[in-house]
Amino acid sequence: MKKIPALFFTLILLVLFVSSCRKIDWWGGGVPPTRIYDVEQCTNTLYNPVHPFLFIKTYDAYTSYPRSIDASFFNVLPPDQLIRFSLKIVYRGSWIYLINQNNPNDTSLFVKLNPAGRVERCYGDENLSNHEFFYKNNRLVSYKFGSLSDTCIYDSYGNILAIKTNVPGGQGHFFQYDYSRKAKYQFYKDEVVNLNNGFTLLTYLGLFPELNPVNVRIKTELGDEFGFKFWSRNLINHQFDAEGKLIRYDVTVPAAPMPEYSMIIKWRAVWR
């Protein structure tokens, strides 16, 4: 009879050992995490500076959340004049801090989350404009920056059709889709950006998944809604992997015989 407690104790140790070897060992119970995909790296091939263009992230293997990002913005030419950041990402309650990796006393961007875990506002240095964000049914519908505000317009399928600024002429970003094609995981950031580097950086971090469409995007334009477009590009030659993740597409000027550049997307499986 004395052997039974010893056997029982051995079984307990075995269970604890197996449990400690679980892949998702950071999960604390409740609803189990879901495996999804995050954009780890996005490359614009227009030119090849030393600093990542557009961005690359590193991850905490324990929680699967991004821990750093090297990023630049498609808004200044030539490439040696790119605005760029190397940032450490720190999570503290309802705040996310993006800290200059070369100067730990310099927090480049402060991000405040609402109770639902969505970005409520952000503010940062002179190269990252301050923003306040608004949602309806947990979907981004508008945001303010400085004296301006942008409105997000979606179609009935959930694709973002436009991000319009409250200025005469309805200036903004406008998108078109091939409604005969869908893809589960897509990410597009092929157009030039203007004053919204802070917002762009948050999209790099994957904090606005509703801006990633359901259908395949085939055109991006910037300018007046019904007038002159100073940026108009067709998106062609989309490539998807076996799981439906967009991994590459080409960007071309309308009627041009060859692509102007390509966008290459690398995804990472994470648990959220």
N, C-alpha and C positions, 0 to 999 in steps of 0.2 A: 504493500500500500504506500510505502514511502516514495516509490518511483513515480507515482501519479503527479504530485506537485512539481517535480523536476521536469517531467514531460510537458506539463502545462506551461511552465515558465519558458521552456525552449520554444514552444509554439508561439507564445506571445512575442518573443524576440524575433522570430522568423517573420511574423506579420509586420512588426515595426520596421524591419529591414526592407521588406518588399515595398512597404508604403513609402519609405524614404527614397526609394529609387524611382518613384513615379516621375514621368516627364514633366507634369504640371505640378511640381512640388510647392509652388507658391500659392496655389489655390486654397483659400481658407474655408471652403464649404459653401453651402447655398447653391444657387444656380451655377452649374459648371461653365467654364469659359468656352467660347466658340472659336474654332480655327478660322481665321480670315487672312486676307493678304493686304500688306501695306507696301507702298512704293518706297523701296530702299534707295534707288538711284534713278535719276532722270537726266539724260544727256542730250543736249542740242549740238549737232555736229557742224553748225555753221562755222565755228572755229574751235580751236583746241587750246585754251589757255592752261596755265599750270594749275590754277584753282578750278575746282569742279564747276562746270557750266551745264546744267543748272544746279544740281545738288546731289549730295550723297549723305546718307545717314548711317550711324552706328547704333547698335542696340544693346540693351541690358539682357543677357541671356537668361537671367532669373525671372524677369517680369515681361520680357518681350517688348517693352516700350523703348522708343528712341532715346538715346542718351547724349547724342551730339549730332550736329549737322554742319557741313560745309556747303555754303550756298552763295550763288550770285544771281543777278537779275538781268533779264533780256531787255535793257532799257538804255544802255549807253554803249556807243561804239566810238573808237575801236576797243578791242578786248582788253588792252592794258588800262583802260579807264573804267572797267567794270566795278560796280559797288559789290563788295563781297564780305562774307561773314564766316568765321569759324566759331561755332557756339556750342557750349555745354548746356544740356537741358536738365533742369532740376525741377522736381515735382514736390510741392508742399501744400497739402490740403487742396483748396480750391484755386491755387495759384500755380502757374508754370513760369519759371524764370529761364531766360535764354542769356547765358553769361559768356562774355568774351573769353575764349580759351587762352588768349595771350595776356589777359588782365583780369584776374578773378574778382577785382573790385568794380568792374564795369559790367553792369547788367544792361544788355542792349535792348531787350524787350521784356516787359511784364505782361503776362496773360492771365486774366481773371475768368474763371469758369462759373457758370450758373449752377443751380442745384441739379440740373439734368446732365451736367458734364459738358455743356456746350460753351463755346467762347462767348463771354458777355462783353468784354472790352479788352483792349490792349493799348499799351503806350510804351514808347521807346525813344531812342536817340533821334538825331536829325535825319537819318536815312531811313527810318522806319516810322511812318506816320501813325498817329493815334487813331483808333477806330472804336466804335460802339456797334454791337450787332443785335439784330432783332429776328425773332423766329415766330412761325405759326405752324402748329402741329409738328414741332421739332424740326422744321425745315427753314433754312435761312431765307428771309424775304427782303431784308434791306440792311444796310449798314451806313453809318455816318463817319466821315473823316474831315476834320476841319470844319469849314462852312458848307461842305458839300455832302450829299447823300446819294447812294446807289440803290436801285431797286432790282431785285432778281425776279425774272419772269420765266415760268416753266410751262411746258406743254402738258397735255393730259396724260402723257406716258411717264412723266417725271424727268424729262430732259430739260436742262437749262437752255432757254432760247436767247436770253439777253440779260446783261447787267447794265442798266441805264443810269446815267448821272442826271441829277435834277438841274440841268442847264438848258437854255433854248436850243431847239433842234434835236433833243433827245439823244445826245451823244452817249456812246458806250460800246460794249462788246456785244457782238451778235453771232449766233451759231446756227448751223444747219446740219441736218442728219439724214442718213439713209434709213428710212423706216422699215425697210425689208431685212435689215440686219440688226442683231442684238449681240451684246457681249457682256459677260458677267462682271469682269473687272477691266475698267478703262481709266486712263488718266491722261489729260491733255493740258499742256502748258507751253504751247508752241508760239504764241503771239507775243509781241512786245508789250511791256507794261509801262505805266507812266508814274503816277505819284503813289501808287498803292503797294509799296514794297512790304509794308507790315502785313497787309492782307495776303500778298503773294507768299510770304514766308509761312504763314499759317496754312495755306493750301499745300505747300511743300510738306508740312508736318501731318497732312491728312486729316485736319480738323474740320473740314467741310465736305464730307463724302457725298452729300446731295448734289454737288457740282460735277461729279463724275456721272456721265449720262448712261441711260439704258440702251439707246440705239447708237449706232456707229456715227461719229461726227465726221462730216465731210467738208465743212467750210468754217472759217473764222474771219470775222471782219471787225474793224474798229473805225469809228467815225460817226457821222450823223445817221440817225435811223433811216431817214428817207432822202438823204443827200450824199455828199461826198464821203467816200471811205478812204482814209489815208493808209489803211492796212487791209488787204484782202488776200487770203491764201486758201487754196484748196488742199485738203488732206487726203492722200491717196496711198495705195499699196499697204493697207493695214495688215499687220501680221499678228496672229494670236497663237498662243501655245495650246496644248491639249486640254487645259483646264479653262480655256476661255479668257485668258489674261492677255491684254494688249501689250506686246513687247516691242513693237516698232511700227512707225509709219513715216511717210515722206510728206514734205511740205513744199508746195509749188505755187508760183505766181500763176494766176489764171491764164491759160493759153500758152504758157511756157513749155518748151519741149522736154525739159529735164527738171527734176526736183531741185529746189534751192538748198535744202538741208533735210536731215532726218532727225526724228526723235526716237531715242532708245530708252526703254523703261525696264528696270529690273525690280522684281517683286520679292517680298519676303513673307513667309508664313509666320503669323503671330497668333497669340491666344488672348482674346479680350472678353 
